[in-house]
Amino acid sequence: MELVNLLAEAYADSHTSPDEGLLQEIADQTNASHPHAHMLSGHVQGRLLSFLSRLLQPRTILEIGTFTGYSALCLAEGLHAEGQLHTIEIRESDALQAQENFHKSNAGKQVTLHTGNALEIIPALPFSWDLVFIDADKTAYIDYYEMVVPRLSEKGMIIADNVLFHGQVLEPEIKGKNAKAIHAFNAHVAADNRTEQVLLTVRDGLMLIKKK
């Protein structure tokens, strides 16, 4: 399903500040050689992640789902000079590629990559979070959310990706475990009186969430 008019997407892309240097290199490399390149955050989404991070100036960022490192480096653009970003990737091949990309970045010293199951890794990280980006296993979104909400800082924000899931959540009958899981996540957040949220129709849908 076409979620946003293609002409509007192209117009937004051409009027959004460009990726530069390493970010463009990562995007080009991923799109050219990765069999699941569609999982990469797009240019406009990447600039939005950077924009929000620079507004928040977080000291602690948690990313759940690293892929090849593009989104982590977008988020790191707003990281406080003494801040740290922890990112989690379950696929070893993607983690290796991401780590290579982090080594090339000036922000790489502030990025810690964890390889493994986020449900096991998150509880072991002893931080409160200023910014959390959820972009991993869709069936675990509610679990990730419940793990991080109690540990959000006063100014903390969660950004959840793929909350429109290719438009499948808009169908009269939602099919497929991932689409059903995302619909359940969206409903779960909407019903949570601890938080408030706004769902944006950027790319495949982003939900911004913060404590009330």
N, C-alpha and C positions, 0 to 999 in steps of 0.2 A: 504494500500500500504506500502511495506517495503521501507522506505526512505534510510536507511543505512544498509549495510550488517551486519547481526546479529553477525557474527564472529568479524567483525571490532568493533562493539559496545562493545562486551564482552572484546576484547583486550584493547580498550580505557579505559573501566571501571577498568580493573585489573592493568593498568599502570597509574592510576590517584590517587593522594593522597586520603586516605580514609576519610570518615566522622568519627567523633569521638564523644563519650559521648552523649550529648543531641541530636545532629543532627541525629545520628544513631537511637536513641530511638524514635524520632519523625517520621523518615522514616519508621521504623519497625511498630510502632503503627498505622500509617496512612495506610500502605499497608495491615495490618492485619485486620483492622476494618472499614475503611471508604468505603462506597459504590462507591465513585468516586475517588479512590486512584490514578487513572491514571492522575489526575490533579496535583499531586505532582511533583515538579521539580526533575528530576533524579539526581543521584549521580554526574555524570560528569558535568551536567549543574549547579548543586549546587556549585561545586568546581570552575567552570568558573565564576559564579556570585561573589563568594568570591574573586577570583583572581583579577577580574576587579575592585572590590571595594577597595581592598588593594592597587592597583596601583594608584587609584584616591584619596584615603584617604578623602572621602567626609565629609563635615560638615552637609549637608542636603540630606537625601534620601527620596524619595517618592515611595512607592510600591502600585500599584493599583491591588488589588486581593491578600489577605493574605493567604487564605486557612487555613492550620493548623500551619502556622508560620515557616515552614522549610526555604523557600527562604528568608524571612525577616532576619532570623538569619544568613544565609549565607552572605547576603549583609552587615549585621551589623559587620561582622568580619573585615571590612576595615574602619569602621566608625571612624572619628576623636574622640579623647578622650572627646572633648566638643561638639560632634555632636549629631544630633537627627535624628531618622528615624520615619516617619509617614506612617502607612500602613492602607489600607481601605478594609473592607470586608462587603459584603452585607448580607451574610447568618449568622444569629445570632448563630447557633450551631457551625459553623466553627470558628467564632470570639471568642466564649467562650473557645474552645479548644486551639486556638492560644494564647489567653491571659494566659491560664494555662502554656503553654510552655514558654512564655516570662518570666513569674514569676520564672521559674526554671533557667533562663539564667543570666549570669553575665551582659549581654548587655541589659537585660530587662528594666533597669532604663532609657535607652536612646530611648526606643521604645514606641510610642504612637499609640494605635490601635483605629481606628474610625470605627464604625459600621453604615452602611447605603449606600446610593447611591453616588458613587464617583463623578458623574457629579454635585452633589450638594455640596459635601464636599470639592473638590479640590479648587474651587474659594474662599473658606473661609479660606484657609491656607495661611498665609501671608509670604511666603518664596520664595526665588529663590532656584533652585534645582541643586545640583551637580550630582545627579544620580537619574534616574527614571526607575522603572521596571514596565512595563505594562503587566498584565496577568489576565485580567478580561473579561467582556462581549465583545465578538469579534465584535458585531455590533456597539460598541461605541469606537472602537480603534481610528478612525479619530478624534472624539470629544476629547478623552483624549490627543491625540497628539497635537491638536491645543490649548488645554488649557495649556500644559506644555512647548511647544517650546518657547514662549515669555518669560518664566520665568526660562529658563536654565541659569545657571551661565556661565561665560566665558569658564570654563573647563567642563561644564556639558555634560552628556551623557544620552541618553535614550536607554534602552534595551527592545525590544518588543518580547514577547514569542509567540509561535505557529504560526509563519508566513508562515509555510508550511502546516499547518492545516491537518495533517494526510495524506499529499500528495494530498489532494483534489484540491488544487490550480494548480496542474500539469495536471489535466484531460483536455482533449480537450473541453469538455463542463463542466463548473464549476456549480455544483448543491448545493443547501442548503444555507440558509441565512448566516451561519457563514463562510463557505468557500468563498462565494461571498464577504462578508464584509472584510475578510482578504486579498483577492486579491485586492479589492478596496483600502485598507489601504496601501498595498505594492506599488501600482501604485501611490497613493497620495504622499507618502514619496519620491519615485523616481523622481517625477516631481517637488518637492519643491526645489526652488533655494536657500532657506535659510540654508539648511542642506546638509550633505553628509552621506552616509550610506554604510554598508556592511552587507549582508545577509549570515549567517553562517548555515550550514547544521548540526547543533548539535541538537540531539534529534528531536523535532518537528519544528525546525527552530527558530533561534534567529536573530533579526536585531539590529545592533548597529548603533546609530544615534547621530551625534553631529552637532552643528552649524558650518558653514564655517568660 
